């Protein structure tokens, strides 16, 4: 007989490895060994008690990914962290990377960061030293502030942007994340774009300044950089101005092409250089200069 220490929304913390996602909690979500519904288990689950069945350390040894799942379920469904579960996870943390494939760890962390508000669990992870183990020295729970911004400005929860809020002070590069967690190429490109955006002085930028940034990078990259700058102490009013620009942004098309320059006798490297100069003038004009105005300075 399995000794009952309490059963919360355990699901993938128990033997059958079923998922606990979706609306509501039913009996299938809180089944114990051999599918037996333990007395009081459903009530525990509905009250947000996330615990391991029986010996927490033994459950973790069966699959060390349960360390991350324990925190993920708490982020989504828990009311208060179970001290025994937290202690068992702390003891076993140094075995996580060696015993669990990078891709599985990445999927679990992404699910954790996708919770409506994972900031409480991330605070626990930071206080216990987990964040630095997972993401490098100086990893901090910037998600608390980010959730506040999400609520204030109507932004949807975004696990990649929340990751940025955690790692922005670490120096953990996309290459390091690629080696450690194997995220998708799309995620890596987004992280690299985020790091390329320079918002120095953005607190006083005009609409034209923001439009130039949106053209040079992308709305997503500029928003990522602006949000993390706000989390470092930047004025949130600049995020309001940026989101206003993004709401009406349509990327303009340069009205001059290489064919126009070929028709004027330009060839080779000179053509590329002139086209870059023309594009720069057009961008600096806030995309207003016409094709005729841009070509007027080029000898026929």
C-alpha positions in Angstrom: 0.0 0.0 0.0 1.3 3.4 -0.9 1.8 5.7 2.1 -0.2 8.9 1.5 1.8 12.0 2.4 -0.6 14.2 0.5 -1.4 14.4 -3.2 -1.8 17.6 -5.2 -2.0 18.1 -8.9 0.8 15.6 -9.3 0.2 13.9 -12.6 3.7 13.8 -14.1 5.1 13.5 -10.6 3.5 10.0 -10.4 4.2 6.8 -12.2 2.0 7.1 -15.2 3.6 10.4 -16.5 0.3 11.9 -17.6 0.1 15.7 -18.3 -1.8 18.0 -16.0 -2.7 20.7 -18.5 -6.1 21.9 -19.5 -9.1 23.3 -17.8 -10.2 21.9 -14.5 -9.0 19.0 -12.4 -10.6 15.6 -12.7 -10.0 12.2 -11.2 -7.7 11.2 -14.1 -5.4 14.0 -13.0 -4.8 12.8 -9.5 -4.5 9.0 -9.9 -1.8 7.3 -7.9 -0.1 4.0 -8.4 -2.0 1.5 -10.5 -4.7 4.1 -11.2 -6.1 4.1 -7.6 -7.6 7.4 -6.6 -6.2 8.1 -3.1 -8.5 9.3 -0.4 -8.7 13.2 -0.4 -6.5 13.5 -3.5 -9.1 15.3 -5.6 -9.7 17.8 -2.9 -5.9 18.4 -2.5 -5.6 19.0 -6.2 -8.5 21.4 -6.4 -7.0 23.4 -3.4 -3.7 23.7 -5.3 -1.5 21.3 -3.2 1.4 20.2 -5.4 3.3 17.4 -3.8 5.1 14.2 -4.6 3.5 10.9 -3.8 5.4 9.0 -1.1 9.1 9.6 -1.0 9.9 12.8 -2.9 13.5 11.9 -3.4 12.6 8.5 -4.8 10.1 10.0 -7.2 12.8 12.4 -8.4 15.3 9.6 -8.9 12.8 7.9 -11.2 13.0 11.0 -13.5 15.0 14.1 -12.6 12.8 16.1 -14.9 10.3 16.0 -12.1 12.4 18.8 -10.4 11.3 21.2 -13.1 7.8 19.7 -13.4 7.3 20.3 -9.6 7.9 24.0 -10.1 6.0 24.2 -13.4 2.8 22.7 -11.8 3.2 25.1 -8.9 3.5 28.0 -11.3 0.3 27.0 -13.1 -1.8 25.5 -10.3 -0.1 25.7 -6.9 -1.1 27.9 -3.9 2.0 27.4 -1.7 5.2 25.5 -2.3 5.5 22.2 -0.5 8.6 22.4 1.8 9.4 18.7 1.5 9.2 18.8 -2.3 11.3 21.9 -2.4 13.9 20.3 -0.2 14.1 17.2 -2.3 14.4 19.2 -5.5 17.2 21.3 -4.0 19.2 18.2 -3.0 18.8 16.6 -6.5 19.3 19.8 -8.6 23.0 19.1 -9.4 21.9 15.9 -11.2 19.4 17.5 -13.5 21.6 18.5 -16.4 23.5 15.2 -16.4 20.4 13.0 -16.3 17.9 14.9 -18.5 18.3 15.7 -22.2 18.6 19.4 -23.0 15.5 19.4 -25.1 13.3 18.0 -22.4 14.6 20.6 -19.9 13.9 23.4 -22.4 10.4 22.3 -23.0 9.7 22.2 -19.3 11.2 25.6 -18.6 9.2 27.1 -21.5 6.0 25.7 -20.0 6.8 27.1 -16.6 7.5 30.6 -18.1 4.2 30.3 -20.0 2.1 30.3 -16.8 -0.2 33.3 -16.4 2.0 34.6 -13.5 5.0 32.4 -12.7 6.7 35.2 -10.7 6.0 33.7 -7.3 7.6 30.4 -8.2 10.5 32.2 -9.9 11.1 34.2 -6.6 11.4 30.8 -4.8 13.8 29.6 -7.5 15.9 32.7 -7.1 16.0 32.6 -3.3 16.9 28.9 -3.4 19.7 29.5 -5.9 18.0 27.6 -8.7 17.9 30.4 -11.3 21.7 30.8 -11.3 22.1 27.1 -11.7 19.7 27.0 -14.6 20.6 30.2 -16.3 24.0 31.5 -15.1 25.3 33.9 -12.5 23.2 37.0 -11.9 20.1 35.3 -13.2 17.2 37.2 -11.5 13.5 37.1 -11.3 12.7 40.0 -13.6 9.4 38.3 -14.4 7.6 40.0 -11.5 8.1 43.4 -13.1 7.4 42.0 -16.5 4.0 40.6 -15.5 3.1 44.1 -14.1 4.0 45.5 -17.6 2.0 42.8 -19.3 -1.0 43.6 -17.3 -0.7 47.4 -17.6 -0.2 47.4 -21.4 -2.3 44.4 -22.4 0.7 42.3 -23.6 0.2 38.5 -23.8 2.4 36.2 -21.7 5.5 35.4 -23.7 7.9 32.8 -22.4 10.9 33.9 -24.5 10.5 37.5 -23.3 10.2 36.3 -19.8 13.4 34.4 -20.3 15.0 37.6 -21.4 13.8 39.2 -18.1 15.6 36.4 -16.2 18.9 36.3 -18.1 19.5 40.0 -19.1 22.1 40.5 -16.4 23.8 37.2 -16.8 25.8 37.5 -19.9 24.4 34.1 -21.0 24.7 34.3 -24.7 22.3 32.6 -27.3 25.2 30.3 -28.1 25.4 29.2 -24.4 21.6 28.7 -24.3 21.9 26.7 -27.6 24.5 24.3 -26.0 22.7 24.1 -22.7 19.0 23.8 -23.8 18.8 23.3 -27.6 16.0 25.9 -28.1 14.6 26.3 -31.6 16.5 28.3 -34.3 13.6 30.8 -34.2 14.1 31.4 -30.5 17.8 31.8 -30.9 17.3 34.3 -33.8 14.9 36.2 -31.6 17.4 36.3 -28.7 20.2 37.5 -31.0 18.0 40.3 -32.4 17.1 41.4 -28.9 20.7 41.8 -28.0 21.4 43.8 -31.2 18.9 46.6 -30.5 20.4 49.7 -29.0 17.9 51.9 -27.2 20.4 54.4 -25.8 18.5 57.6 -25.1 15.1 56.0 -26.0 13.4 57.7 -23.1 13.3 60.9 -25.2 12.8 59.3 -28.7 10.3 60.8 -31.0 7.9 58.8 -33.1 10.3 59.0 -36.0 13.1 57.6 -33.9 10.9 54.6 -33.0 9.9 54.1 -36.6 13.6 54.0 -37.7 14.2 51.3 -35.0 11.2 49.3 -36.2 12.5 49.4 -39.8 16.0 48.5 -38.9 15.1 45.6 -36.7 11.6 44.4 -36.2 8.6 45.2 -33.9 9.3 42.1 -31.9 13.0 42.8 -31.3 12.4 46.5 -30.5 9.6 45.6 -28.1 11.8 42.9 -26.4 14.6 45.5 -25.9 12.3 48.2 -24.7 10.6 45.9 -22.2 13.9 44.7 -20.7 15.2 48.3 -20.6 12.1 49.2 -18.6 12.8 46.4 -16.2 16.3 47.8 -15.7 14.8 51.1 -14.6 13.9 52.8 -17.9 10.7 55.0 -18.0 7.7 52.9 -18.8 6.2 55.8 -20.8 8.7 55.0 -23.6 7.0 51.5 -23.8 3.6 53.2 -24.2 4.9 55.3 -27.0 6.5 52.3 -28.7 3.4 50.2 -28.5 1.4 53.0 -30.0 3.8 53.1 -33.0 3.7 49.3 -33.3 -0.1 49.3 -33.4 -0.1 51.2 -36.7 3.3 50.1 -38.1 3.5 48.8 -41.7 7.0 48.3 -43.0 7.5 50.7 -45.9 9.2 49.7 -49.1 12.2 51.6 -50.4 10.9 53.3 -53.6 14.3 52.9 -55.4 15.8 49.6 -56.5 19.0 48.4 -58.0 17.4 48.5 -61.5 17.0 52.2 -61.2 20.7 52.6 -60.5 21.7 50.2 -63.3 19.7 52.4 -65.7 21.9 55.2 -64.6 25.0 53.4 -65.4 26.1 52.3 -62.0 27.7 48.9 -61.6 29.5 46.7 -59.1 30.4 47.9 -55.5 29.5 51.5 -56.4 25.9 50.5 -57.0 25.6 48.9 -53.6 27.1 51.8 -51.9 24.9 54.3 -53.6 21.8 52.2 -52.8 22.7 52.1 -49.1 23.2 55.9 -49.1 19.8 56.4 -50.7 18.1 54.1 -48.2 19.8 56.0 -45.3 18.5 59.3 -46.6 15.0 57.9 -47.0 15.0 56.4 -43.5 16.3 59.7 -42.0 13.4 61.5 -43.8 11.0 59.3 -41.9 10.3 57.4 -45.1 8.9 60.5 -46.8 11.3 61.2 -49.7 9.9 60.1 -53.0 11.6 58.1 -55.7 12.2 61.2 -57.8 13.7 63.1 -54.9 16.0 60.2 -54.0 17.2 59.8 -57.6 17.7 63.5 -58.2 21.1 63.6 -56.7 22.4 60.8 -58.9 23.9 61.7 -62.3 21.8 60.5 -65.2 
